């Protein structure tokens, strides 16, 4: 991307004016809370150093074949991989790893880790080495939401929340479409995709060691809020799941 350094500069001007960003992207991490209730947020940069995806004639991209040993596969730079592993060694009771594109999705032709399978495998193996029960992946980009889970020696959980204003409605997939008939057939997804405009909320119960994650309406289903004479349902839960951690 010839514009990535300019994009990084603009990012720093708006979001990180007082911080020194790494040379190869805008990844960063922070821990909040006292011992016993520490939450670490690790934000990866999945685009600055990424190799090109393979284009296809149907969906936008397709995965690098398993027997292909010549096509470059890089989602993160080696510097970022080293930094990421160091962050996973920091003390924290709960870790939120943010990837701009989906990690566990095993179906889509749009941007995601599955198109670079060696990098996807490297990421999942690394997470498995650092108590995956305390790690949650957070992603977006897709204009739909959903809950995902992968069993690979343990369980890695991912929540995709997208979009706050421009989710992709089922009606655009075809007339009389239902989630059962038209959603992606992804065995890693728990339940249907969320096609309503939404945002995600994460609530931690430290006493029970449980995390409650919900996808909630970002706007009222009754229409524009300023036209209403009653409280709408913006903020209402559309889907939710509860998970143990630690």
C-alpha positions in Angstrom: 0.0 0.0 0.0 1.8 3.2 -1.2 -0.3 5.3 1.2 0.3 3.3 4.4 2.9 5.7 5.9 0.6 8.7 5.3 -2.2 6.8 6.9 0.0 6.0 9.9 0.9 9.7 10.2 -2.8 10.7 10.2 -3.6 7.9 12.7 -1.0 9.3 15.1 -2.2 12.9 14.7 -5.8 11.8 15.7 -5.4 8.9 18.0 -1.8 8.7 19.3 -0.5 12.3 19.3 1.6 11.8 22.5 2.8 8.3 21.7 5.7 6.8 19.8 4.4 4.3 17.3 6.5 1.4 16.0 8.2 1.7 12.6 6.1 -1.0 11.0 2.5 -0.1 11.9 0.2 1.2 14.6 0.0 -1.8 16.9 -0.2 -1.1 20.6 -1.2 -2.6 24.0 -2.3 -1.5 27.4 -3.3 -3.1 30.7 -6.0 -1.7 33.0 -7.0 -2.7 36.6 -5.4 -3.9 39.8 -3.9 -7.4 40.3 -6.6 -10.0 40.1 -8.7 -7.8 37.8 -6.3 -6.8 35.1 -7.6 -6.5 31.5 -5.1 -6.3 28.7 -6.0 -4.9 25.3 -3.7 -5.8 22.4 -4.4 -4.1 19.1 -2.7 -5.7 16.2 -1.9 -4.1 12.8 -3.0 -6.6 10.2 -2.5 -4.4 7.1 0.8 -2.4 7.3 3.1 -5.4 6.6 0.6 -7.9 5.1 1.4 -9.8 1.9 -1.2 -9.5 -1.0 -4.1 -11.9 -0.9 -4.6 -14.2 -3.9 -7.5 -12.8 -6.1 -10.2 -15.1 -7.4 -12.8 -15.1 -10.1 -15.7 -15.3 -7.6 -15.3 -13.9 -4.1 -12.6 -11.2 -3.8 -9.9 -13.6 -2.5 -9.1 -17.2 -1.8 -6.6 -18.9 0.6 -3.0 -19.7 -0.4 -3.1 -23.5 -1.1 -1.6 -25.8 1.5 1.1 -27.1 -0.9 2.1 -23.7 -2.1 5.6 -22.9 -0.8 6.4 -19.9 -3.0 3.6 -17.4 -2.4 4.5 -15.0 0.4 2.4 -15.3 3.5 2.8 -12.5 6.0 0.0 -10.9 8.1 2.3 -9.4 10.7 5.9 -8.4 10.4 8.5 -10.4 12.4 9.0 -7.4 14.6 5.3 -7.3 15.4 5.2 -11.1 16.0 8.0 -10.7 18.6 6.2 -7.8 20.2 2.9 -9.7 20.3 4.5 -12.7 22.0 6.1 -10.4 24.6 2.7 -8.8 25.3 1.1 -12.2 25.9 3.7 -12.8 28.6 2.6 -9.7 30.5 0.5 -10.4 33.7 -3.2 -10.1 33.1 -6.3 -12.0 34.1 -8.2 -11.3 30.8 -6.8 -10.5 27.4 -8.6 -8.9 24.5 -6.8 -9.3 21.2 -8.1 -6.9 18.5 -7.7 -7.9 14.8 -9.2 -5.6 12.2 -10.1 -8.7 10.1 -11.6 -11.9 11.2 -9.4 -14.7 12.5 -11.6 -17.8 12.9 -13.9 -17.4 9.9 -13.5 -20.5 7.8 -15.7 -19.5 4.9 -15.6 -15.9 3.7 -13.8 -14.8 0.5 -13.4 -11.3 2.0 -10.4 -10.1 4.0 -9.5 -12.5 6.9 -6.7 -14.6 8.3 -7.8 -17.8 6.5 -6.3 -16.4 3.2 -2.8 -16.7 4.7 -3.2 -20.1 6.4 0.4 -20.3 7.7 -0.1 -17.0 9.5 -3.5 -18.1 10.8 -2.0 -21.3 12.2 0.9 -19.4 13.7 -1.5 -17.1 15.5 -3.7 -19.8 16.9 -0.7 -21.9 18.0 0.7 -18.8 19.8 -2.6 -18.2 21.6 -2.8 -21.8 22.7 0.5 -21.4 24.5 -0.8 -18.5 26.6 -4.0 -19.8 28.4 -6.5 -19.4 25.6 -9.4 -19.5 28.2 -8.5 -16.0 29.2 -8.2 -14.6 25.6 -10.9 -13.2 23.5 -10.4 -12.2 19.9 -12.3 -9.0 18.8 -12.7 -8.2 15.1 -14.8 -6.2 12.7 -14.7 -5.2 9.0 -17.4 -7.6 7.7 -20.5 -5.4 8.0 -22.1 -8.3 9.9 -21.6 -9.6 13.5 -21.2 -13.0 14.9 -19.7 -15.3 17.6 -17.0 -17.8 16.7 -15.2 -20.6 18.5 -12.4 -22.9 17.6 -11.3 -26.1 19.4 -7.6 -26.6 18.9 -6.4 -28.2 22.1 -8.5 -25.6 23.9 -11.0 -23.0 22.9 -10.3 -19.7 21.2 -13.3 -17.4 21.1 -13.9 -14.5 18.7 -16.5 -11.9 18.6 -17.1 -9.9 15.3 -19.0 -6.6 15.6 -19.7 -4.7 12.4 -21.2 -2.4 11.5 -22.5 0.5 13.7 -24.2 2.2 10.7 -23.8 0.0 7.6 -24.5 -3.6 8.3 -25.3 -5.9 5.4 -29.0 -6.8 5.6 -30.3 -10.2 4.7 -32.6 -8.6 2.1 -29.6 -7.8 -0.1 -28.7 -11.5 -0.3 -31.9 -12.3 -2.1 -35.7 -12.2 -1.9 -37.2 -13.8 1.2 -33.7 -14.7 2.5 -33.5 -16.2 6.0 -30.4 -16.6 8.1 -30.7 -20.4 7.8 -30.8 -20.3 4.0 -28.4 -17.4 3.2 -25.8 -17.0 5.9 -22.3 -18.3 5.4 -22.0 -22.0 6.2 -19.2 -21.7 8.8 -18.9 -24.5 11.3 -16.9 -22.2 13.7 -19.7 -19.7 14.0 -22.2 -20.0 17.0 -25.6 -19.1 15.7 -26.6 -16.8 12.9 -24.8 -13.7 11.6 -26.1 -10.4 12.9 -27.3 -8.2 10.0 -28.8 -5.3 12.1 -26.7 -2.2 12.7 -25.0 -2.9 16.1 -22.2 -2.5 18.6 -20.7 -5.0 21.1 -20.6 -4.8 24.9 -18.3 -6.8 27.1 -19.2 -7.2 30.8 -16.9 -8.9 33.3 -18.1 -10.7 36.4 -14.8 -11.0 38.4 -16.5 -13.0 41.2 -17.8 -15.7 38.9 -15.0 -15.4 36.4 -17.5 -15.0 33.6 -17.6 -12.6 30.6 -20.9 -11.7 29.1 -20.7 -10.4 25.5 -23.6 -9.0 23.6 -24.3 -7.4 20.2 -26.8 -4.5 20.7 -28.8 -2.3 18.4 -27.1 0.9 17.5 -30.3 2.5 16.4 -34.0 2.1 17.0 -35.9 -0.3 14.9 -38.8 2.2 15.0 -37.0 4.7 12.8 -35.1 7.9 13.4 -34.9 8.7 17.1 -35.8 12.4 16.7 -39.2 11.4 15.2 -40.1 9.2 18.2 -42.4 10.2 21.1 -41.4 7.2 23.1 -38.2 5.4 24.1 -37.0 3.3 21.2 -35.1 0.0 21.4 -31.6 1.3 20.6 -29.2 -0.6 22.8 -31.4 -3.7 23.0 -29.6 -7.0 22.9 -29.7 -8.7 19.6 -27.4 -11.7 20.4 -25.4 -12.6 23.4 -23.1 -15.3 24.9 -21.5 -15.9 28.3 -18.1 -17.4 28.7 -15.9 -18.6 31.6 -12.4 -17.4 31.6 -9.1 -17.9 33.5 
